[in-house]
């Protein structure tokens, strides 16, 4: 069988021609597809304006030929500009990209932009042209917001200094920003009278609290208060004078976390030492006493609690001799003059507060100079010599010593009473009356009238005694005269003897 011979030359020639054509086409297109731009972007937040700033970088892929940007399309549609040192920015469109180089342009977009894209149509000097794009995704970024120009009062932080014993403090706004317009934050320094050097109630405001605010251009304040010269509490508090508590009483309101430096809000928004102090070295009272001796031997004690720092009741104890004692409570700003120490206990008096004798709180009874003096009257006849001492009403009992010759009689004369001593007439011409407690002496002359030469009992009268008749009228007149001048006599007769003829 004769098989026909197939010729493959023609098909192979056709295939070869096709391959050669395709290769040529690829070689021609390759240079065209190599020309391109690479577009990338970096984003920052401008806190002055609250915008995102994208810096686009457009890179020329060709090292041998420059390109010119023909058109620019931006999403969002905001200007894309090339920054030029010392000159106004220019649009990216129309900008040349050097061979193998790049150009950067800036686009500002809203702060909440989530996605941005830049599309560039570039044409090379060799007539090649290509459109490329680049993008940035901002989904994961927080929105850009402007940097604050002020700080809201509710977010502001502070620092403070505090010196409780001196009553001084400062408060300062932290950071470089002032409080926003119209905002004011007050702080107040206040001092108190206190019953103890540790916290105790009741407490009363001393003087005037000092209050000031931070706001506007004022970013630091100084506060000063007077501190009492006694137990005190000083507090630096958050707020104005309307926040001051006066008085601080048991189970009443407290400052709590309003004190600066406290662990809780708002006090913890200020850093610094604890803004509170308790101390002092003496009671906030001014106990005082005065004494007045009375003619009857008693002493009236006046107790007062009305000094500058008296803010609490004072319990006084008044002690006398022989175990006598009484307690009197005097309210602040008051006085009490109703305490009378009995005469028998007035030898030494002490006034005590909290178990200690107060300054000027000791006294001993002294006879007042204006007390009426006792009076002495006499009667004399040929048989006897009668002496009578009278103590005016309102005086204390008085001791009287009557001496005539070698005989002495002692009597205690009660107020408003009289005591009489009768001596038998003798040779002595005088009698001595002594009041030892008053330091007084009175010498009285025995000179009866009308005696017949005897002294009674039929005996001869002693030599030297006047012998005259006894006249009742004369004796009465002498007694009245002694009564009238008795006070004068005893005032003048301090340890001196004054002679009178009875």
C-alpha positions as CSV (number, residue, x, y, z in Angstrom):
1,X,0.0,0.0,0.0
2,X,1.4,3.3,-1.0
3,X,0.9,5.8,1.8
4,X,0.9,9.4,0.8
5,X,3.6,11.6,2.3
6,X,2.4,14.4,4.5
7,X,4.3,17.7,4.3
8,X,4.8,19.5,7.7
9,X,6.8,22.4,6.4
10,X,3.9,24.8,5.9
11,X,2.2,24.4,9.3
12,X,5.5,24.8,11.1
13,X,6.3,27.9,9.1
14,X,3.0,29.4,10.0
15,X,3.5,28.6,13.7
16,X,7.0,30.1,13.7
17,X,5.8,33.2,12.1
18,X,3.1,33.6,14.8
19,X,5.5,33.1,17.6
20,X,7.8,35.7,16.2
21,X,5.0,38.2,15.9
22,X,3.9,37.7,19.5
23,X,7.4,38.1,20.8
24,X,7.8,41.3,19.0
25,X,4.6,42.7,20.4
26,X,5.6,42.0,24.0
27,X,8.9,43.6,23.4
28,X,7.2,46.8,22.1
29,X,4.7,46.9,25.0
30,X,7.1,46.2,27.7
31,X,8.6,49.7,27.7
32,X,5.2,51.2,27.8
33,X,4.1,49.1,30.8
34,X,7.3,49.9,32.7
35,X,6.6,53.6,33.0
36,X,4.6,54.2,36.2
37,X,4.4,56.2,39.4
38,X,4.4,54.8,42.9
39,X,2.1,56.7,45.3
40,X,2.3,56.3,49.1
41,X,1.0,58.4,51.9
42,X,1.8,59.2,55.6
43,X,-0.7,60.8,58.0
44,X,-0.3,63.0,61.0
45,X,-2.8,64.9,63.2
46,X,-2.6,68.6,63.4
47,X,-3.8,69.4,66.9
48,X,-4.0,73.1,66.2
49,X,-6.7,72.7,63.6
50,X,-8.0,69.1,64.2
51,X,-7.2,68.1,60.6
52,X,-5.4,65.1,59.3
53,X,-2.4,66.0,57.2
54,X,-1.4,63.5,54.5
55,X,2.0,63.7,52.9
56,X,1.7,62.0,49.5
57,X,4.9,60.8,47.9
58,X,4.8,60.2,44.1
59,X,7.9,58.3,42.8
60,X,9.1,58.2,39.1
61,X,9.9,54.7,38.1
62,X,12.1,55.8,35.2
63,X,15.8,56.8,35.8
64,X,16.3,58.1,32.3
65,X,13.4,60.3,31.7
66,X,11.4,62.9,33.7
67,X,7.6,63.0,34.0
68,X,5.0,65.6,34.4
69,X,1.8,65.2,36.4
70,X,-1.0,66.0,34.1
71,X,-4.0,65.5,36.4
72,X,-4.6,64.8,40.1
73,X,-7.7,63.3,41.6
74,X,-8.0,63.3,45.4
75,X,-10.5,61.6,47.7
76,X,-11.6,63.5,49.8
77,X,-11.6,66.3,47.3
78,X,-9.3,68.8,49.0
79,X,-6.2,70.6,47.6
80,X,-3.0,68.6,47.1
81,X,-0.1,71.0,47.2
82,X,3.6,70.9,46.9
83,X,5.3,72.9,49.7
84,X,8.0,75.2,48.5
85,X,10.5,76.8,50.9
86,X,10.2,80.5,51.0
87,X,7.3,80.6,48.5
88,X,3.6,79.9,48.2
89,X,2.6,76.3,47.9
90,X,1.8,75.1,44.3
91,X,-0.6,72.5,43.0
92,X,0.7,69.0,42.5
93,X,-1.0,69.0,39.1
94,X,1.6,70.3,36.5
95,X,4.5,69.4,38.8
96,X,7.5,67.7,37.2
97,X,9.0,64.5,38.6
98,X,12.7,64.3,38.0
99,X,14.3,61.2,36.5
100,X,14.4,58.4,39.1
101,X,13.2,60.9,41.7
102,X,10.0,61.8,43.5
103,X,7.8,64.7,44.5
104,X,5.9,65.2,47.8
105,X,2.6,67.0,48.2
106,X,0.5,67.7,51.3
107,X,-3.3,67.2,51.5
108,X,-5.3,68.3,54.6
109,X,-8.5,66.4,55.2
110,X,-11.1,66.4,58.0
111,X,-10.0,64.9,61.4
112,X,-12.6,62.1,61.2
113,X,-11.5,60.9,57.6
114,X,-11.3,57.1,57.5
115,X,-9.9,56.6,54.0
116,X,-8.0,58.8,51.5
117,X,-6.9,58.1,47.9
118,X,-4.8,59.9,45.4
119,X,-4.9,59.2,41.6
120,X,-2.1,60.7,39.4
121,X,-2.0,60.8,35.6
122,X,1.7,61.2,34.6
123,X,3.3,61.7,31.2
124,X,7.0,61.1,30.5
125,X,9.2,63.1,28.2
126,X,9.3,60.1,25.8
127,X,5.6,60.5,25.4
128,X,4.7,57.5,27.6
129,X,1.7,58.1,29.9
130,X,0.3,56.2,32.9
131,X,-2.4,56.6,35.5
132,X,-1.6,55.3,39.0
133,X,-3.1,55.7,42.5
134,X,-2.3,55.2,46.1
135,X,-4.4,55.2,49.3
136,X,-4.2,55.3,53.1
137,X,-6.7,53.6,55.5
138,X,-7.5,55.4,58.7
139,X,-10.1,53.1,60.1
140,X,-8.0,52.1,63.1
141,X,-6.9,55.6,64.0
142,X,-8.7,57.8,66.5
143,X,-10.3,60.9,65.1
144,X,-8.0,63.9,65.1
145,X,-9.1,66.7,67.4
146,X,-7.6,70.1,68.0
147,X,-5.2,70.4,71.0
148,X,-7.1,72.1,73.8
149,X,-6.4,75.8,74.4
150,X,-7.7,75.7,77.9
151,X,-8.7,73.0,80.5
152,X,-12.2,72.4,81.6
153,X,-12.7,73.1,85.3
154,X,-14.1,69.6,85.8
155,X,-10.8,68.1,84.5
156,X,-8.3,70.5,85.9
157,X,-5.5,69.3,88.2
158,X,-3.9,71.4,91.0
159,X,-1.1,71.4,93.5
160,X,-1.0,73.0,96.9
161,X,1.1,73.9,99.9
162,X,-0.2,74.0,103.5
163,X,1.1,75.3,106.8
164,X,-1.6,74.8,109.5
165,X,0.2,76.4,112.5
166,X,1.0,79.5,110.5
167,X,-2.4,79.6,108.7
168,X,-1.0,79.8,105.2
169,X,-1.6,77.9,101.9
170,X,-1.1,78.2,98.2
171,X,-3.0,76.5,95.3
172,X,-1.7,76.3,91.8
173,X,-3.3,75.1,88.5
174,X,-1.2,72.4,87.0
175,X,-0.1,72.4,83.3
176,X,0.3,75.2,80.8
177,X,-3.3,75.7,80.0
178,X,-5.6,78.1,81.9
179,X,-9.2,77.2,82.9
180,X,-11.6,77.7,80.0
181,X,-13.2,81.1,79.7
182,X,-15.7,81.8,82.3
183,X,-14.6,79.0,84.6
184,X,-13.7,79.7,88.2
185,X,-12.6,77.3,90.9
186,X,-12.6,78.6,94.5
187,X,-10.5,77.4,97.4
188,X,-10.9,78.4,101.0
189,X,-8.7,78.4,104.1
190,X,-10.5,78.5,107.5
191,X,-9.3,78.2,111.1
192,X,-11.4,77.2,114.2
193,X,-11.4,77.4,118.0
194,X,-11.3,73.8,119.2
195,X,-11.8,72.2,122.6
196,X,-8.7,70.0,122.4
197,X,-5.5,69.8,120.4
198,X,-6.9,66.7,118.6
199,X,-10.1,66.6,116.6
200,X,-13.0,67.3,118.9
201,X,-16.3,69.2,118.7
202,X,-17.8,71.7,119.0
203,X,-15.6,74.0,116.9
204,X,-16.2,77.7,116.0
205,X,-14.8,79.7,113.1
206,X,-12.0,82.1,114.2
207,X,-11.8,85.4,112.4
208,X,-12.7,85.4,108.7
209,X,-12.0,82.6,106.3
210,X,-9.8,83.5,103.3
211,X,-11.2,82.5,99.9
212,X,-10.0,83.0,96.3
213,X,-10.4,81.5,92.9
214,X,-8.4,80.3,89.9
215,X,-9.6,81.3,86.5
216,X,-8.8,83.5,83.6
217,X,-5.2,84.5,83.8
218,X,-5.0,83.7,87.5
219,X,-3.3,80.3,87.9
220,X,-2.0,80.5,91.5
221,X,-3.4,81.9,94.7
222,X,-2.2,82.5,98.3
223,X,-4.5,82.1,101.3
224,X,-3.9,83.4,104.8
225,X,-5.9,83.2,108.0
226,X,-5.4,84.1,111.7
227,X,-4.9,81.2,114.0
228,X,-6.2,81.5,117.6
229,X,-3.7,81.3,120.5
230,X,-5.3,78.1,121.8
231,X,-6.4,74.7,120.5
232,X,-7.3,75.0,116.9
233,X,-8.2,73.3,113.6
234,X,-7.2,74.7,110.2
235,X,-8.6,73.3,107.0
236,X,-7.9,74.0,103.3
237,X,-11.1,73.1,101.4
238,X,-12.4,72.8,97.9
239,X,-15.0,75.6,97.3
240,X,-15.8,79.1,98.4
241,X,-16.9,80.5,101.7
242,X,-20.4,79.0,101.2
243,X,-18.7,75.6,101.9
244,X,-17.5,76.7,105.3
245,X,-19.2,74.8,108.2
246,X,-19.7,76.9,111.3
247,X,-19.9,75.5,113.9
248,X,-18.6,72.0,113.5
249,X,-20.7,69.9,115.9
250,X,-21.0,66.3,117.0
251,X,-22.9,64.3,114.3
252,X,-23.0,67.4,112.1
253,X,-21.7,67.8,108.5
254,X,-17.9,67.3,107.8
255,X,-15.6,68.4,105.0
256,X,-14.5,64.9,104.2
257,X,-12.9,64.6,100.8
258,X,-13.4,68.4,100.2
259,X,-10.1,68.8,102.1
260,X,-7.2,69.2,99.6
261,X,-4.9,66.2,99.7
262,X,-7.7,63.8,100.6
263,X,-7.8,60.4,99.0
264,X,-11.3,61.0,97.6
265,X,-12.6,63.5,95.0
266,X,-12.5,66.4,94.7
267,X,-9.7,66.8,97.2
268,X,-7.5,64.2,95.4
269,X,-7.4,66.5,92.3
270,X,-4.8,68.6,94.1
271,X,-1.4,67.1,95.0
272,X,0.3,68.2,98.1
273,X,0.3,67.6,101.9
274,X,-2.9,66.9,103.8
275,X,-4.8,70.2,104.0
276,X,-5.8,69.9,107.6
277,X,-4.2,70.6,111.0
278,X,-5.1,70.1,114.7
279,X,-3.0,71.5,117.4
280,X,-2.4,74.3,119.9
281,X,-1.1,74.4,123.5
282,X,-3.9,75.8,125.7
283,X,-7.6,75.9,126.2
284,X,-9.7,78.3,124.2
285,X,-11.0,79.9,127.4
286,X,-9.9,82.9,129.6
287,X,-10.7,81.9,133.2
288,X,-10.2,84.7,135.7
289,X,-11.1,85.4,139.2
290,X,-11.3,88.5,141.5
291,X,-11.9,88.6,145.2
292,X,-13.7,91.0,147.6
293,X,-13.4,90.8,151.4
294,X,-16.5,91.5,153.4
295,X,-16.7,93.0,156.8
296,X,-18.3,89.9,158.1
297,X,-15.3,87.8,157.3
298,X,-16.6,86.2,154.2
299,X,-15.1,86.6,150.7
300,X,-17.1,87.1,147.5
301,X,-15.3,85.4,144.5
302,X,-16.2,86.7,141.1
303,X,-15.5,84.2,138.2
304,X,-15.3,85.3,134.6
305,X,-15.0,83.6,131.2
306,X,-15.2,86.6,128.9
307,X,-11.8,86.9,127.3
308,X,-10.9,87.2,123.6
309,X,-10.5,83.4,123.1
310,X,-13.3,82.3,125.4
311,X,-15.5,80.0,123.4
312,X,-16.3,77.2,125.8
313,X,-17.9,76.8,129.3
314,X,-15.4,76.7,132.1
315,X,-15.9,74.7,135.3
316,X,-14.3,76.5,138.2
317,X,-13.5,75.0,141.6
318,X,-13.3,77.3,144.5
319,X,-11.5,75.9,147.6
320,X,-11.3,77.3,151.1
321,X,-9.8,76.1,154.3
322,X,-11.1,73.1,156.3
323,X,-12.0,71.2,153.2
324,X,-14.6,73.6,152.0
325,X,-15.1,73.5,148.2
326,X,-17.7,74.4,145.5
327,X,-17.8,74.1,141.7
328,X,-19.3,76.8,139.4
329,X,-19.7,76.6,135.6
330,X,-19.5,79.8,133.7
331,X,-20.5,80.1,130.0
332,X,-18.4,81.8,127.4
333,X,-18.7,85.6,127.6
334,X,-20.3,85.5,131.0
335,X,-19.3,86.1,134.6
336,X,-20.5,84.9,138.0
337,X,-20.1,86.9,141.2
338,X,-22.4,84.8,143.5
339,X,-19.8,82.6,145.1
340,X,-19.3,83.5,148.8
341,X,-16.6,81.7,150.9
342,X,-17.7,81.5,154.5
343,X,-15.7,83.4,157.1
344,X,-14.4,80.2,158.8
345,X,-13.0,79.0,155.4
346,X,-11.6,82.2,154.1
347,X,-8.2,82.0,155.6
348,X,-6.8,80.7,152.2
349,X,-8.8,80.6,149.0
350,X,-7.8,78.9,145.7
351,X,-9.6,79.0,142.3
352,X,-8.8,76.0,140.1
353,X,-9.6,75.0,136.5
354,X,-8.8,71.4,135.4
355,X,-7.2,70.8,138.7
356,X,-4.7,73.7,138.5
357,X,-4.8,77.0,140.3
358,X,-5.4,79.7,137.7
359,X,-3.2,82.8,137.5
360,X,-4.1,85.2,140.3
361,X,-6.4,82.5,141.8
362,X,-5.2,82.7,145.4
363,X,-6.5,85.0,148.2
364,X,-6.8,85.5,151.9
365,X,-9.4,87.5,153.7
366,X,-8.4,91.1,154.7
367,X,-10.5,93.4,156.7
368,X,-11.9,96.2,154.4
369,X,-10.9,99.7,155.4
370,X,-14.4,100.9,155.4
371,X,-15.7,98.5,157.9
372,X,-17.2,100.2,161.1
373,X,-14.9,99.8,164.1
374,X,-16.1,98.4,167.4
375,X,-16.9,101.0,170.1
376,X,-15.9,100.9,173.8
377,X,-17.9,102.6,176.6
378,X,-17.1,102.9,180.3
379,X,-18.9,103.4,183.6
380,X,-17.0,104.1,186.8
381,X,-17.9,104.6,190.5
382,X,-16.2,104.2,193.7
383,X,-16.9,100.4,193.8
384,X,-16.4,99.2,190.2
385,X,-15.0,100.0,186.8
386,X,-17.3,98.8,183.9
387,X,-16.0,98.4,180.3
388,X,-18.4,97.5,177.4
389,X,-17.3,96.7,173.8
390,X,-19.9,96.9,171.0
391,X,-19.5,95.3,167.6
392,X,-21.6,96.9,164.8
393,X,-23.9,94.8,162.7
394,X,-22.3,93.4,159.5
395,X,-18.8,92.9,161.0
396,X,-17.1,89.7,161.7
397,X,-16.8,88.6,165.3
398,X,-14.1,90.5,167.1
399,X,-11.9,89.4,170.0
400,X,-11.5,92.0,172.8
401,X,-9.1,91.8,175.8
402,X,-9.9,93.9,178.8
403,X,-7.1,94.5,181.3
404,X,-7.3,96.4,184.6
405,X,-4.6,96.0,187.2
406,X,-3.5,92.3,187.2
407,X,-6.7,91.0,185.8
408,X,-7.5,90.3,182.1
409,X,-10.8,89.3,180.7
410,X,-11.2,88.2,177.1
411,X,-14.5,88.3,175.2
412,X,-15.6,87.6,171.6
413,X,-18.1,90.1,170.5
414,X,-20.5,88.9,167.8
415,X,-21.8,91.3,165.1
416,X,-24.6,93.5,166.5
417,X,-23.8,92.5,170.1
418,X,-22.0,93.9,173.1
419,X,-19.8,92.4,175.8
420,X,-19.4,94.0,179.3
421,X,-16.6,93.3,181.8
422,X,-16.8,94.7,185.4
423,X,-13.7,95.1,187.5
424,X,-13.6,95.9,191.2
425,X,-12.2,99.3,191.7
426,X,-8.6,99.4,192.7
427,X,-5.5,101.5,192.8
428,X,-4.8,101.5,189.1
429,X,-5.7,104.7,187.3
430,X,-6.1,103.1,183.8
431,X,-7.5,100.1,182.0
432,X,-6.3,98.7,178.7
433,X,-8.7,97.5,175.9
434,X,-7.0,95.5,173.1
435,X,-8.4,94.2,169.8
436,X,-5.5,91.9,168.8
437,X,-7.0,90.8,165.4
438,X,-7.3,94.5,164.4
439,X,-4.0,95.6,165.9
440,X,-5.8,98.2,168.0
441,X,-5.4,99.3,171.7
442,X,-7.3,101.8,173.9
443,X,-6.2,103.0,177.3
444,X,-9.0,104.3,179.5
445,X,-8.5,106.3,182.7
446,X,-10.3,105.4,185.8
447,X,-11.4,108.6,187.5
448,X,-14.8,108.4,189.3
449,X,-16.2,111.5,190.8
450,X,-17.9,112.1,194.2
451,X,-16.1,109.3,196.1
452,X,-15.8,110.1,199.8
453,X,-12.1,109.1,200.1
454,X,-12.8,105.4,199.9
455,X,-12.8,102.9,197.1
456,X,-15.7,101.0,198.5
457,X,-16.2,98.7,201.4
458,X,-15.2,101.5,203.9
459,X,-11.5,101.3,203.1
460,X,-9.3,104.4,202.6
461,X,-8.9,105.4,199.0
462,X,-5.5,104.7,197.5
463,X,-3.2,107.7,197.2
464,X,-3.3,109.7,194.0
465,X,-6.9,108.7,192.9
466,X,-9.2,111.7,192.5
467,X,-11.9,111.8,195.0
468,X,-15.0,113.4,193.6
469,X,-18.6,112.7,193.8
470,X,-20.1,110.1,191.3
471,X,-22.3,111.9,188.9
472,X,-24.7,109.8,186.9
473,X,-25.2,112.6,184.4
474,X,-21.4,112.9,183.8
475,X,-21.0,109.1,183.3
476,X,-23.8,109.0,180.8
477,X,-22.3,112.0,178.9
478,X,-18.9,110.3,178.8
479,X,-20.4,107.1,177.5
480,X,-22.2,108.9,174.7
481,X,-19.0,110.7,173.7
482,X,-17.1,107.4,173.5
483,X,-19.7,105.8,171.4
484,X,-19.6,108.8,169.0
485,X,-15.9,108.9,168.6
486,X,-15.2,105.2,169.0
487,X,-14.6,104.5,165.3
488,X,-12.1,107.4,165.0
489,X,-10.3,106.2,168.0
490,X,-9.7,102.8,166.7
491,X,-8.7,104.0,163.2
492,X,-6.0,106.2,164.7
493,X,-4.9,104.0,167.6
494,X,-2.9,101.3,165.7
495,X,-0.7,99.9,168.4
496,X,-0.8,103.2,170.2
497,X,-2.4,103.9,173.6
498,X,-4.9,106.7,173.9
499,X,-5.8,108.0,177.3
500,X,-9.4,108.8,178.2
501,X,-10.8,109.6,181.6
502,X,-13.8,107.7,182.6
